[in-house]
């Protein structure tokens, strides 16, 4: 059987992928809404940029990566559909709870609650998609999932931005969090758990799986490169709205809608194009699953860093838009490479290990490093300090490109 979509009784693939898209949308919207309302929270609670980055990034990094591995262990052995429904319900409820936080520490704990639920997102969705699709169509299937990143950013920006502008930042959390509960009900009702490929083979011990994956150079170079790149992506997600408010004088809703709409369109086009191009190039030589991301993130640095240094709003928006497009091209191929390296009964663990390294580095350090740099540069550059900090963080894409190159070389032609 080359494609598990031939199993009888499964959810039709278009409906399944649509529900995975909605799950990804809820995942990204609930994670990113903090960046939309950051300036309002900063003013109400009297926070520095460093403290704000602890809520937006560190609160996630303390919980999200470590919990991903035990949840992946469950996903490799138990019903993934049910586990996904539980995790989605939990993180959506925790997002709503953020809107009722009376202070810094309660908001910090509520954000940790969001991370607890979202830790199960990647292991479940990646493993389900891998068992619903054949290897030849996998990058394209993942591009549908990844479209939810763009849609989630747009949803958080438009709905969250509107709610924050007219009703305050607390209403934004409630408005963004509630739809995830409806998506969880739809998944429980419509999605069927597929048979696992090589279901007759017992899953290997978790430590053996981790040891095998981490001893595979193509895997380690790939996920390390993506982790370094995600420091840039998460820094931009956490601070872009604040940047346009401080440097270009936009209101919270104007900045949120601008960043969200531009990011959604550019990210969606980049994600779809990245999936198709990645699949095409991999047919010629599978090393392009790593070399294609290397090229795109390097170009992302070239256009992204100057966007945060210009005082011209048009050029800033154009640079950010193009960098979002280029940065989105890398992800479907990255996911496809990871799932190709993993054995069928290791797929959830491989996804969780990838997410662990990506988020402990990207989410944990990207926003925090930007906040620290912004605070350090503020006495000299004033409100411009945030732009200089973001431009400096963008240079990490150069390191990511080098790591992706070595991943492709280690991967081999196959």
matplotlib code that plots the C-alpha trace (Angstrom):
import matplotlib.pyplot as plt

x = [0.0, 1.7, -0.9, -3.0, -5.8, -6.8, -7.9, -11.6, -13.7, -11.2, -12.2, -12.0, -8.5, -9.8, -11.9, -9.2, -6.6, -9.1, -9.6, -5.8, -5.6, -8.2, -6.2, -3.0, -4.9, -6.0, -2.5, -0.8, -3.6, -3.6, 0.2, 0.6, -2.2, 0.1, 2.2, -0.9, -1.7, 1.8, 1.9, -1.4, -0.2, 3.1, 1.3, -1.3, 1.2, 4.2, 6.5, 9.9, 10.5, 12.5, 9.6, 7.2, 9.4, 9.2, 5.5, 5.5, 8.4, 9.9, 6.6, 6.1, 9.7, 9.6, 6.7, 6.1, 9.3, 9.6, 6.0, 6.2, 8.3, 6.0, 2.9, 4.7, 5.3, 1.6, 0.8, 3.0, 1.1, -2.4, -5.3, -3.8, -7.2, -8.4, -5.1, -5.3, -8.9, -7.8, -4.8, -6.7, -9.5, -6.9, -4.9, -8.0, -9.4, -6.1, -6.0, -9.4, -8.1, -5.3, -7.9, -8.8, -5.2, -4.9, -1.2, 2.2, 2.6, -1.0, -0.7, 2.7, 1.1, -1.9, 0.5, 2.2, -1.2, -1.5, 1.9, 0.8, -2.0, 0.0, 2.8, 0.6, -0.2, 2.8, 3.2, -0.4, -0.9, 2.4, 1.9, -1.7, -0.8, 2.1, -0.3, -3.0, -0.7, 2.0, 5.7, 5.3, 2.6, 3.8, 5.4, 2.2, 0.0, 2.2, 1.9, -1.9, -1.2, 1.3, -1.2, -2.8, 0.3, -0.6, -4.3, -3.7, -1.6, -4.2, -7.0, -5.1, -4.3, -7.8, -10.0, -7.6, -6.6, -10.3, -11.2, -8.2, -8.8, -12.5, -12.8, -9.3, -6.6, -8.5, -11.3, -8.7, -7.7, -11.3, -12.2, -9.2, -9.4, -13.0, -13.0, -10.5, -13.1, -15.4, -12.6, -12.0, -15.6, -15.4, -12.3, -13.9, -17.0, -15.5, -11.9, -11.2, -7.9, -6.0, -4.1, -0.4, 2.0, 3.9, 1.2, 2.4, 5.8, 6.0, 7.2, 10.8, 11.7, 11.6, 15.3, 16.3, 14.3, 15.8, 19.3, 18.8, 17.4, 20.0, 22.8, 21.5, 23.4, 20.8, 18.1, 20.2, 21.6, 18.1, 16.3, 19.1, 19.0, 15.3, 15.6, 18.1, 15.9, 12.9, 14.6, 14.1, 10.6, 9.4, 11.2, 9.4, 6.0, 6.4, 7.6, 6.5, 3.2, 5.1, 7.7, 5.2, 3.4, 6.6, 8.6, 5.8, 3.1, 0.3, -2.5, -2.8, -5.5, -3.7, -0.4, -2.1, -4.2, -1.2, 1.2, -1.5, -2.8, 0.6, 2.0, -1.0, -0.9, 2.9, 3.1, 0.3, 1.8, 5.2, 3.9, 2.0, 4.9, 7.4, 5.5, 5.2, 8.8, 10.2, 8.4, 9.6, 13.2, 13.2, 12.3, 15.5, 17.6, 16.2, 19.0, 17.0, 14.7, 17.5, 19.2, 16.0, 15.4, 19.1, 18.6, 15.3, 16.3, 19.5, 17.5, 15.1, 17.9, 18.9, 15.5, 14.3, 17.0, 16.9, 13.1, 13.5, 16.1, 14.3, 12.1, 9.9, 6.7, 6.3, 9.8, 9.4, 6.1, 7.6, 10.7, 8.7, 6.3, 9.1, 10.9, 7.7, 7.3, 10.9, 10.9, 7.7, 9.2, 11.4, 8.9, 7.2, 10.5, 11.8, 8.8, 9.0, 12.7, 12.1, 9.3, 11.3, 14.2, 11.8, 10.5, 6.7, 6.4, 8.8, 7.0, 5.3, 8.5, 10.5, 8.0, 8.1, 11.9, 12.0, 9.5, 11.5, 14.7, 13.0, 11.0, 13.6, 15.8, 13.5, 10.6, 12.6, 15.5, 14.3, 11.8, 13.9, 17.1, 15.2, 13.8, 17.2, 18.8, 16.0, 16.3, 20.1, 20.0, 17.1, 19.3, 21.1, 18.4, 15.2, 12.1, 14.3, 16.1, 13.5, 14.2, 17.9, 17.4, 15.2, 17.6, 20.4, 18.4, 17.7, 21.4, 20.9, 19.4, 23.0, 23.8, 20.6, 21.5, 24.9, 23.3, 20.7, 23.5, 25.3, 22.0, 21.5, 25.1, 24.6, 21.2, 22.6, 20.8, 18.9]
y = [0.0, 3.2, 5.5, 5.0, 7.0, 3.7, 2.4, 2.0, 4.1, 6.9, 10.6, 11.9, 13.4, 17.0, 17.1, 15.7, 18.2, 21.1, 20.1, 19.9, 23.4, 24.7, 23.1, 24.8, 28.1, 27.8, 26.8, 29.8, 32.3, 31.4, 31.6, 34.9, 37.0, 38.0, 39.9, 41.8, 43.1, 43.4, 47.2, 47.3, 44.7, 46.6, 49.8, 48.3, 46.2, 48.5, 46.0, 46.3, 44.7, 42.0, 41.1, 41.2, 38.8, 36.4, 36.2, 35.9, 33.4, 32.0, 31.0, 28.8, 27.5, 26.3, 23.9, 23.4, 21.5, 19.2, 18.1, 17.4, 14.3, 12.4, 13.4, 12.1, 8.8, 8.6, 9.5, 6.7, 4.2, 5.5, 7.1, 10.3, 11.8, 11.7, 13.1, 15.9, 16.8, 16.9, 19.1, 21.5, 21.9, 22.6, 25.2, 27.0, 27.2, 28.4, 31.2, 32.4, 32.3, 34.7, 37.4, 37.1, 37.4, 40.2, 40.6, 39.6, 36.2, 35.0, 35.9, 34.1, 31.0, 31.1, 31.3, 28.3, 26.6, 27.4, 25.8, 22.6, 22.0, 23.0, 20.6, 17.8, 19.6, 18.7, 15.0, 14.3, 16.2, 15.2, 11.5, 11.6, 13.4, 10.9, 8.0, 9.7, 10.4, 8.8, 9.9, 11.4, 13.9, 14.5, 17.9, 19.2, 17.8, 19.5, 22.7, 22.6, 22.2, 25.1, 27.3, 27.4, 29.4, 32.2, 31.9, 31.9, 35.0, 36.7, 35.6, 36.8, 40.1, 40.9, 39.5, 40.0, 43.5, 44.6, 43.3, 44.9, 48.3, 48.4, 46.3, 45.9, 43.3, 40.9, 40.6, 39.7, 36.6, 35.5, 36.1, 34.3, 31.3, 30.3, 29.0, 26.3, 24.6, 24.4, 22.9, 20.3, 19.2, 18.9, 16.8, 14.4, 14.1, 13.8, 12.5, 8.8, 7.4, 5.7, 2.5, 3.1, 2.1, -1.0, -1.3, -4.9, -3.6, -2.7, 0.9, 1.0, 2.2, 6.0, 6.3, 4.1, 6.3, 9.5, 8.0, 6.9, 10.2, 12.3, 10.2, 10.8, 13.9, 14.9, 15.0, 16.9, 19.5, 20.0, 20.6, 22.7, 24.9, 25.3, 26.1, 28.9, 30.2, 30.1, 32.5, 35.0, 34.0, 34.1, 37.3, 38.9, 37.4, 38.7, 42.2, 43.3, 44.9, 46.8, 47.9, 49.4, 51.1, 52.6, 53.4, 54.2, 55.5, 53.1, 52.2, 48.7, 47.7, 49.3, 47.6, 44.3, 44.2, 45.3, 42.7, 40.0, 40.5, 41.0, 38.0, 35.8, 36.5, 36.2, 33.3, 31.4, 31.8, 30.9, 27.8, 26.4, 27.2, 25.7, 22.4, 22.1, 23.2, 21.0, 17.9, 18.7, 19.2, 16.1, 14.0, 15.2, 14.8, 14.4, 16.6, 19.6, 19.0, 20.7, 22.8, 24.5, 25.8, 26.9, 29.2, 30.6, 31.6, 33.2, 35.4, 36.1, 37.7, 39.8, 41.5, 41.2, 42.9, 46.2, 46.3, 47.1, 49.8, 52.0, 54.9, 54.6, 52.7, 51.4, 49.9, 48.4, 46.7, 45.5, 44.1, 42.3, 40.9, 39.5, 38.1, 36.3, 34.8, 33.6, 32.3, 30.3, 28.4, 26.4, 24.6, 22.0, 20.5, 20.6, 18.6, 16.2, 15.5, 14.8, 12.4, 10.7, 10.1, 8.7, 5.2, 4.8, 4.0, 6.9, 9.7, 11.4, 11.2, 12.7, 15.5, 16.2, 16.1, 18.6, 20.8, 20.5, 21.7, 24.3, 25.9, 25.7, 27.6, 29.6, 30.5, 30.5, 32.7, 34.6, 37.0, 37.2, 38.1, 40.8, 42.3, 42.3, 44.0, 46.5, 47.4, 47.7, 49.9, 52.1, 54.7, 55.4, 54.8, 55.4, 53.9, 52.9, 50.4, 47.7, 47.9, 47.6, 44.6, 42.8, 43.5, 42.0, 38.9, 38.4, 37.7, 34.3, 33.2, 33.0, 30.4, 28.5, 28.4, 26.8, 24.1, 23.3, 22.9, 20.3, 18.5, 18.1, 16.8, 14.3, 13.2, 12.0, 11.3, 8.3]
z = [0.0, -1.2, 0.3, 3.4, 1.8, 0.3, 3.7, 3.9, 6.3, 6.5, 6.4, 2.8, 2.4, 1.5, 4.6, 6.8, 5.5, 5.9, 9.6, 10.0, 8.4, 11.0, 13.8, 12.6, 12.3, 15.9, 17.0, 15.4, 16.3, 20.0, 20.0, 18.2, 19.7, 22.5, 19.9, 18.7, 22.2, 23.5, 23.7, 25.5, 28.1, 28.5, 29.3, 31.7, 33.6, 33.3, 31.7, 30.0, 26.6, 28.3, 30.7, 27.7, 25.8, 28.8, 28.4, 24.6, 24.3, 27.5, 29.0, 26.0, 25.9, 29.5, 28.8, 25.1, 24.1, 27.2, 27.1, 23.3, 23.8, 26.3, 24.2, 21.1, 23.0, 23.5, 19.9, 18.6, 20.7, 21.3, 19.3, 17.8, 16.9, 20.5, 21.8, 19.4, 20.4, 24.1, 23.4, 21.1, 23.7, 26.5, 24.7, 23.4, 26.9, 28.2, 25.6, 26.8, 30.4, 29.4, 29.0, 32.7, 34.0, 36.7, 36.4, 35.0, 36.7, 36.2, 32.5, 32.4, 33.9, 31.5, 28.6, 30.0, 29.9, 26.2, 25.7, 27.6, 25.0, 22.0, 22.8, 21.4, 18.1, 16.0, 17.1, 16.4, 13.2, 11.6, 12.3, 11.1, 7.8, 7.2, 7.5, 5.4, 2.5, 0.3, 0.4, -3.1, -1.9, 1.6, 1.2, -0.5, 2.2, 4.8, 2.9, 3.6, 7.3, 7.1, 5.4, 8.8, 10.1, 7.7, 8.4, 12.1, 11.9, 9.9, 12.2, 15.3, 13.6, 12.2, 14.9, 17.8, 16.5, 16.1, 19.6, 21.2, 19.5, 20.5, 23.6, 25.0, 25.0, 27.2, 24.7, 22.0, 23.9, 24.3, 20.6, 19.3, 21.7, 21.4, 17.8, 18.7, 20.9, 17.9, 15.8, 18.4, 18.3, 14.5, 14.6, 17.1, 14.9, 11.5, 11.7, 11.7, 13.2, 10.3, 10.4, 11.0, 8.3, 9.5, 12.2, 12.9, 14.0, 17.7, 18.3, 19.3, 22.8, 23.1, 24.0, 21.1, 18.7, 20.1, 19.8, 16.3, 15.1, 16.8, 15.4, 11.9, 10.6, 8.0, 10.7, 13.2, 10.8, 9.4, 12.7, 14.1, 11.0, 11.3, 15.0, 14.3, 11.5, 13.8, 16.2, 13.4, 12.7, 16.3, 17.0, 14.0, 15.1, 18.6, 17.8, 14.3, 15.4, 18.2, 15.7, 13.3, 16.2, 17.7, 14.6, 12.0, 14.4, 13.5, 15.9, 17.3, 14.8, 11.9, 12.7, 13.4, 10.2, 8.2, 9.6, 9.6, 6.1, 4.5, 6.4, 5.6, 1.8, 1.5, 3.9, 2.2, -1.3, 0.0, 1.8, -1.2, -3.6, -1.1, -1.0, -4.8, -5.5, -2.7, -4.1, -7.6, -6.6, -4.4, -7.4, -9.1, -6.0, -2.5, -1.1, -2.3, 0.7, 2.6, 0.0, -1.0, 2.5, 2.6, -0.3, 0.8, 4.4, 3.1, 0.7, 3.6, 5.5, 2.5, 2.3, 5.9, 7.8, 5.8, 6.3, 10.0, 9.4, 7.0, 8.0, 4.9, 5.6, 2.1, 1.9, 5.4, 4.5, 1.2, 2.9, 5.6, 3.1, 0.9, 3.9, 5.1, 1.6, 1.4, 5.0, 4.3, 1.4, 3.6, 5.9, 3.8, 2.7, 6.2, 7.5, 4.6, 5.2, 8.9, 8.2, 5.5, 7.9, 10.5, 10.5, 10.4, 14.2, 15.0, 13.2, 16.2, 18.1, 15.2, 14.9, 18.7, 18.8, 15.9, 17.7, 21.0, 19.4, 17.3, 20.1, 22.9, 20.6, 18.3, 20.6, 23.8, 22.6, 19.5, 21.2, 24.3, 22.4, 20.6, 23.8, 25.4, 22.5, 22.2, 25.9, 25.6, 22.5, 23.7, 25.5, 22.2, 19.5, 21.4, 19.7, 16.8, 19.0, 18.3, 14.6, 15.1, 17.3, 14.8, 12.0, 14.1, 14.8, 11.1, 10.6, 12.2, 8.9, 7.5, 10.2, 9.3, 5.6, 6.4, 8.6, 5.9, 3.4, 5.5, 6.1, 2.4, 2.0, 4.8, 3.4, 0.1, -3.1, -1.8]

ax = plt.figure().add_subplot(projection="3d")
ax.plot(x, y, z, "-o")
ax.set_aspect("equal")
plt.show()
